[in-house]
Amino acid sequence: MAAPFVDTARITVKAGNGGNGAVAFHREKYVAAGGPDGGDGGRGGSVILEINPHMSTLMDFRYKRKYVAGNGMDGQGKRCSGKDGEDLVIKVPKGTVVRDAETQEIICDMSETDRFVLARGGNGGWGNKHFATPTRQVPRFAKAGLPGQERQVILELKLLADVGLVGFPNVGKSTLLSVVSKARPKIANYHFTTLFPNLGVVYVEEGVSFVLADIPGIIEGAAEGAGLGHDFLRHIDRCRLLIHVVDVSGSEGRDPVADFEAIQAELKEYGSGLEDRPMLVAGNKVDIAADRSGLEALKAHVEALGMPFYEISAAAQMGTRELMLAAARQLEHLPPITVYEPTYVERPPEVDTSQPLNIIHEDDTWIVEGPWLQRLMANVNFGDYESRNWFDKMLRQSGLFDRLEEMGIKDGDIVSLYNLEFEYQR
C-alpha cells in the first residue's frame, strides 16, 4: 500500500541551552595564587532546516512532532571551555513554506535558501576567568548559560512547478502527464484515481523544458473542503501557468461549459489570484466525442474570454505536442516561479518582571540573575539599537535600577547580567 501524501505538518523546535561557566582556580605546584581559570560554557546547538532534493512529501513529520538540538556543555577548570551543543539539521522538501503557528506569518520559503536557522542556540555562560580585576582577584562566581529559542511552526509544502493541470476528476490529466513526460501516475477510469500531486518534466526541444504538475481532481465545493481538491489547491499557488483540462466527449453526460465554469469558480473561491493566472484550455477526449456540439460550445465560450483553446486526446496523443509547445511559448513571457517573502516579525517576548531578581555584590561588581532576566536576554539582539533600547526599558520598568541604588550602587560600578557587563551610570 502506498504511503499517504503529507503536505502540512505542525512541529515544535527547541534549540539547545548554553552551558554554564565554571568557577575554578589555577592550582600548580610552586605557583602561588594562580588565579581564576574557570572556562566558559559551550553554545547550545541550533535547529537548522535544510533542503533535501530527494524528499517529495512531509511524511517524516507525521509521527515526530518535537525536535530538540543538543545543549552546550559546562565549562571546566584550566580555562577549558565546554563543548558546543550539536546542531540539529531537519531535512525538508524543496518548496516548503515555514509559518509561525500562532500568527500564520511566513518565516521562510525553502525554495532558494538551502539552509535556514529556525531556532538559535543559547550562548554559553562566562567562567570566572572573565571576572578577575585588580580589586577582585578571586571571583567566586560564574554565569549560567542562556536558554535556546523554542517555537512552534507549520510546515506547508507548495510544489515548485511551472505549469499546473486542473480540472474535474477523470478528465484525463494523469494520462496527459504520462504521455508528455516520463512521470508514471496511477491511471484508472474512476474518480479520484490521483490522490496526491504528481510531477513530471516536459522536454519540448533542445534547451527548453518545464515542470508539469498533475493536481488531484477538483469538485464543486472544493474551496470549502469538499473532495480532495481543497487540500491540494495550494500546490498550484506557485504555478506560472495553468492548463484547464475539460472532458468534451460527452461520455458521462456532462456539459463542458458548465464544468469549465464550475472549476473557475472554485479557483476564485480559493483565492491567491488563481482565477487570474494565465491559462490554456484543453478539450480532451475529442477522439471519442460522438457529438461535437459540446466541444464547439466550449471553444466559443473560452475564446470569448480571451483564452487559447486546444483540441487534444491524451490517450491517443493527439494535439498534446502542440499544447506543450504553446505552454513553453507562454512561459517565456511569464515571471519566474513565486518565492514567498518572509512576513514574520520577531516580537519581544512577554516577560513577567514582577518576580524578584537575585543580586550579589562582589567588590565593585553587581551580579544580577533570575529566570525572567535569563529568558529576556535570550530574546534580545544586542547588535540592534532598538532592541537594546527595549531591553533597557524593560530593566527600568522592572525596578532593577531603583533596587540597585537602594543597595548602594555607585557610578562606575560594573553590572553583570549573564553574558553582558556594563558600567552603571545614573
Number of C-alpha atoms within 10 A of each C-alpha: 3 4 6 12 13 16 23 20 19 18 17 15 23 24 30 31 31 31 31 29 33 31 23 24 20 15 15 9 6 7 9 9 12 13 17 26 22 28 27 34 33 27 32 31 28 28 28 19 22 18 21 13 12 10 13 20 21 20 17 14 17 14 8 12 13 12 15 18 24 22 28 30 23 26 28 20 21 16 20 17 26 23 19 23 24 18 20 21 19 17 17 25 23 24 24 24 23 24 22 19 16 10 10 13 16 20 21 22 23 23 19 10 13 14 14 17 16 22 22 24 31 27 28 33 29 29 32 27 27 17 18 15 13 6 8 13 14 18 22 18 21 26 26 25 29 30 26 29 21 18 14 16 22 21 22 22 25 25 26 24 24 24 25 27 27 26 27 23 24 21 24 25 29 27 22 21 24 22 17 20 17 13 19 14 19 12 15 13 10 10 13 18 16 21 16 20 21 20 23 19 17 21 17 17 9 6 6 12 15 18 16 26 28 29 26 29 30 25 20 17 16 21 21 13 12 13 16 20 27 20 18 21 25 20 21 26 20 22 25 22 24 22 23 22 26 28 30 33 25 19 12 8 8 13 17 22 20 11 20 20 13 17 23 18 15 22 22 14 16 16 14 15 11 23 17 11 15 16 22 21 24 26 24 28 24 21 15 13 16 11 13 14 14 18 24 15 14 24 22 12 16 18 12 10 9 10 14 15 20 18 21 24 22 26 15 14 13 16 16 22 15 14 21 19 17 14 20 21 12 15 17 10 8 12 8 12 16 14 15 15 11 14 13 14 11 8 7 12 12 9 12 11 18 10 11 14 17 10 18 13 15 13 13 15 22 20 20 19 18 16 15 17 21 18 17 21 20 20 20 16 12 13 8 9 10 12 15 14 12 13 19 12 11 16 16 12 13 17 13 17 15 13 13 17 12 9 12 9 21 14 11 13 15 20 20 19 19 24 18 12 14 12 12 16 10 8
